[in-house]
Amino acid sequence: MIEIMLTLALTLYGIAIAISVIRTIIGPSLPDRIVALDMIGVMLVSCIAIISVSYGTKAFLEVILILAILAFISTIAFSKYIERGTIIDSRRDD
């Protein structure tokens, strides 16, 4: 029973990721695309967690942690790019 539920959850996450990819490609604005990319990152973390439960192993936990950190940092960098136009400022506050 639980295997059916995990398979159904992975299928639904796959559909949601496909919809987010479409939103990333045809998104009307840059913030919409950034939110869609963040959604893809969160859903990939969830998919890997479901796969880890399905296999009954803890081997994927490091992958989940690294992917979550990278998704968070990329969202922050994209948001900073939208706000300022650059990610890293070269001027100093003296």
Buried (B, 14 or more C-beta within 10 A) or exposed (E): EEEEEBEEBBEEBEEBBEEBBEBBEEBEEEEEBBBBBBBBBBBBBBBBBBBBEBEEEEEBEEBBEEBBEEBEEBBEEBBBBEEEEEEEEEEEEE
